[in-house]
Every structure is written in C-alpha cells, then in structure tokens.
Amino acid sequence: MRRESHGPELLAEFGTVDAMLHAIDALGDSYGEIETYTPYDVPDVDGRLGLRPSRIGWIAAFGGLCGMVTAYGIQWWADVHAYPLNVGGRPLHAAPAFLLVTFEGTVLGAALATFIGLLLLLGFPKLWAPVDEVEGFDRAAIDRFWIAIPALANENDRERADALLHEAGALRTVVVGGA
Amino acid sequence: MAAPPDALQPYPVVGALPDDGSLTRDLLGPNWSASRAWWPLFIVSGAFAVLFIVAIAFTVVKGIGVWGNNIPVAWAYGITDFVWWIGIGHAGTFISAFLLLLNQRWRASINRLAEAMTIFALVNASLFPLLHLGRPWFFYWLVPYPATTGVWPNFKSSLPWDVAAIATYFTVSLLFWYLGLIPDLAAARDAAPGLRRRRVYGVFALGWRGRAREWQHYRVAYMLFAGLATPLVISVHSIVSLDFSITQLPGWHSTIFPPYFVVGAIYSGLAMLLMLVLPVRRIFHLEEVITRRHLDNIAKLILLCGCLLAYSYVCEMFGAWYSGNVYERFAMLISRPFGPYGVLFWIMTAANVLTPHLFWSARMRTNTIVLFVAGVIIWVGMWLERFVIIAGSLSQTFLPSSWHLFIPTWVDWSLLVGSVGLFVFLFLAFLRWVPFVSVAEVKRLRLDVQRGVAERSAT
C-alpha cells in the first residue's frame, strides 16, 4: 500500500511523459518496486507499475453506511423514544420524513471517510521526504517526470539500471537517501 | 493538435498553450503579486462586507423587527437571499461533479472557479437562516444533542432537514474543492518565489509529490466525491424547496417544486459563473485556457436550464388552474401576475424566460459582452423569482382582511448588497492566493488532446 523509502533510491529525471513511460517499459520488472513522480495524473502508469486497484471505495462505502445508520438512528431515538411529539396524530416513526436526513448523513459519512481514508492511505501530511533533498526535484510538480527505483547493492546491476535509464532518455540520474 | 474540423464543435477545448513550465508560471503567476486593479476592488468589496457585518450586528442586537418582515409576510428578503445564494452554489457543484461523471473534459479549466463560487455562495447562504432564527445564538437547538431539557428537534419538520442538507453540502463542497486543489498547491509550493510562500503552500499541499500511488488513490477519491456530490446537490435544493411545498400556502404548495428549484438553482449559478469567468478570463489573459468552447458550452447549458425553467413556470400556473381551487387560481393567475408585486413578476419572466433564447445564435454564445449582460439579467431575474414566490405568495393569502405588503428596510437592502460584497471580497482573496485554474488538469487535458483521446469525449 504505502511505500516508505528506506534504502537508497535511484532517481531519473525525464522531460516528457513518453520518455518516462518508455523507460518504465525498458526497466521491465527486474528492478523491484518502481515509483513515478509526475505533475499530473499520467494515464497508463498504473498498469505499467502493476498497481492494484485502490480500495478507497470500500472505505467510502463503510463511512456511508455508518453515516446512514447514525442519522436514521438519531432521528428514530429522538422522535420516537426520547421526545415523542404528536403532530396531528401522525405516526411517531415517520420513515419518509426521516429519509431526507438519513440521505444527507450517508453522503456526509461517505465523504468524510473518503477524505480521511485518502489521507491515511497516503500517509499525509508528510511534509518531508528524502527525495525533497534532490536539487531540482521540485519540477516534479511542474514539468518533469521522475522514476525512482530501489538502488541496487550490486554495482554492476546499478550501473546497468543507470545505463538503461539514460538510454531511455533520462536527463540525469541521482542516488538519494540511505546511509 | 490537428483534430479534424467539426461543424458542430468549431472551438478547441484548449488553445495554443505554452510548455508545461511556462503554463504553470502563467497560471500561478497571479498568486505571487497583486494586479493593479486588485487592491481597489478588494477594498471596495471589503467596505461592502463591512456593511454586511454592520447589518448583521444591528439585526442581532435589535432583533429581526428591523427587517420589513411582518405577519403575514414572515419570510421575505432573508429567505429570498438564502435560496438565491444556495442556488448559485449549485452550478459550481454541477460543473465539478456532474460534468466529471459525464466525462466532460472541458470542465477542467473552469471547475476551480465554479467550486470557489459554490463555497463563498454557501457562506452567504448559511448566514441568512441563522439570522432569521431571531436569536441566532441558540442555533444549536436545531442540532440533535443530549440537552438537559430532554427536548430534541422534530425531524418531521423541514427546518432540521435544512440544517442537515446545508451542513453536509458545505462540508462536502469544501472537501471536494480542497481535494482538487492539493496537486496545484504542490505545484504552487514548488514554483513559488521565496521560502515563506513555499512553506505556506507546502503545509496546505500536505506533502503531495505526485507519486503514482498518490494519483491512483486520489483519482478514485475524486471520482467518489463527484459521485457523492451529484445526488447531494439535487437533494439540497429539493429540501430547500420542501420548506415551501410542504406548507398549504397557495403559490408554495406545489409538487413540481423540487425539480423546478434544482433547475432554477443551476440556472442562476451558471449566470453568476459567467459574471465571474468572463472578467477573470479577460484580466488574466486566459483566452487559451478558458476558450470559446467553454463560453459556448456554458451558454448552451443556460439555454437548456432556461427552457426547463420556463416549462416549470408554465406547469406551476397550469397546475393552479387545473386544480380548480379558487385560492390556487387566485394566487397563481391573479395575485402573482397582476397583484401588488405583478411588475416584479413580469420583469422576472422577461429576464428568465426570454434572455436565454439569445443563445440559439452561435454568435451570441461566444460574444463576451452579450454573455456577461445576459448573466447579470438572469442573476437578478432569479433573485426576483424567489422574492415573487416567497413574499408575493405570503402577502395575499386566504383571508383578504389579513393581506399585508412587504416593504424592505435599509437593513434588508444592506444584507442583500452586503452579502454580494462579502462574496466579491472572498472571491478576490481566492484569486489572489489560491491557484484558480486547475493547473494539473489543464496539463493532462492538453496531453489527451495531443494524443487525440480527449476530443471524442470533450464535447
């Protein structure tokens, strides 16, 4: 799910989306967990990185269900048990009237769960990460596309990965993090 | 970008944009320094916001007797302003949520502006019912909480529905807006001149770095919000309309109210959106980002909503006539068009029913002056509609001996004008400090256009 960078990583900077996608293809799946940093949501990255579909929908569904039960429960408790008020002989348990607030409660619960769930899944707020120390990495939010792969202990492998990235069009590569 | 010319869609969804780096600088540039016109506008609108605060303070200290409200017209400007503002908010959600679900890619460059409009309209909207409570410091009585008195709200009344609807709508709109902002706040963090700005934007960006895993969850979360906000926005104005339609009052007691109000809400909001988008587009030279396609599409939506609204007006009148009920017929067919507020009714009808038909003409749909003026006319027309429905219906009810007119006082006017001032004040602050065009989405849209995948779905 969430990936913390523990060991050193090899970062490569690309000038275009296509160069970055090409590099991911060139690396194949022999270099461990690849991560990308892009200024906008690039199509086809998920499939190339083999990411599993996000499960945030379940979090939203759970939040919505909680909101729904809570909203209906409060109304039922308040108007049927705690403070029954006879309005022109109408039933105390008036489901059609209760449904409006129940709907709002469902939406509120689902929205809050989605938002909080997203923050938890992404480990936000996370104001610092080792990649931030890389000079020029800030362009990842503007117009540059970065790939990060776990840097390999074996020097030969590392050099091969580095060569592959350069061949695919990397503007430069940097090793970051670790001891 | 060599898309084949389409007779139905002559304007591109993105114009000739510079590269990503310059585009980011152009779109975020206004956040680093104020333009020349900004300060005077900010101060003038701030003065009107102060007027709003003064009127609120006066109302709270003296009580709502300082308004023109009376019996039978117990609801007047306060509720009119409330319904008007909350309706304006709906167009923002319409653009950000409906159009996202329907894969209408052109929304990308105006959704942020529209969502900001929603938030600030809701700030205004939520103040009016609170003031109308008379003793607003007891507003929490509307919320179910375990009080020592043992008294709970009556959920068969429409007022607790309103509280739930508005609170939910405000929360969801704010989160949706903020969620959309996060990647742009990250761009602002990384593009901002000076450490202080970088820190502030950095805190709000929460540590967004654009990792594939971030985008993956984010995309789904954003779509979920759109899926939640779409039915929500329909429910909110339906509930607002129920405040009226569950009463017995002729002119209010109508089953067409929920859809009629929702359509009117989106209509008024689109009108105000034009009033905001056109100056922003002009002042910040965004013609290549907010293209004529956007103006054309907004105008078409206004035409559609205007036709639906006209249909609702006719249905409302027809229903009153067909019911055979003398009070219904009197309220809708005599009092409303020919009664004391008849002039307002005819102005409203002309503004809301006739104006949109300008937009059958393709030239009118991209003429910025026509669009702006039409926006203002509909914006005012929709306020009049709510006034005619609310105060007009109340002033002449069943018993002629209790008829009474509503005359607004200076406090009523100050609250109305002041709320517009507060809106403009907040909107200017937004333009000054928040990325007001979705930079990340425009970049992505441009990529899709270049790859030829957006045109098919971007109509």
Interface residues (C-beta under 8 A of the other chain):
Chain A: M1 R2 R3 V17 E35 T36 Y37 T38 P39 Y40 D41 V42 P43 V45 D46 L49 L51 P53 S54 I56 G57 A60 A71 I74 Q75 A78 D79 A82 Y83 L85 V87 R90 A94 A97 F98 L100 V101 F103 E104 G105 V107 L108 A110 A111 L112 T114 F115 G117 L118 L119 L121 L122 G123 F124 P125 K126 L127 W128 A129 V131 D138 R139 A140 A141 I142 D143
Chain B: D19 D20 G21 T24 P144 G150 V151 W152 P153 N154 F155 K156 P160 W161 A164 A165 A167 T168 T171 V172 L175 F176 L179 P183 A186 A187 R189 D190 A191 G202 V203 L206 G207 W208 R209 G210 R211 A212 R213 E214 W215 Q216 H217 Y218 R219 V220 A221 L224 F225 L228 P231 L232 S235 I239 L242 A440 E441 K443 R444 L447 D448
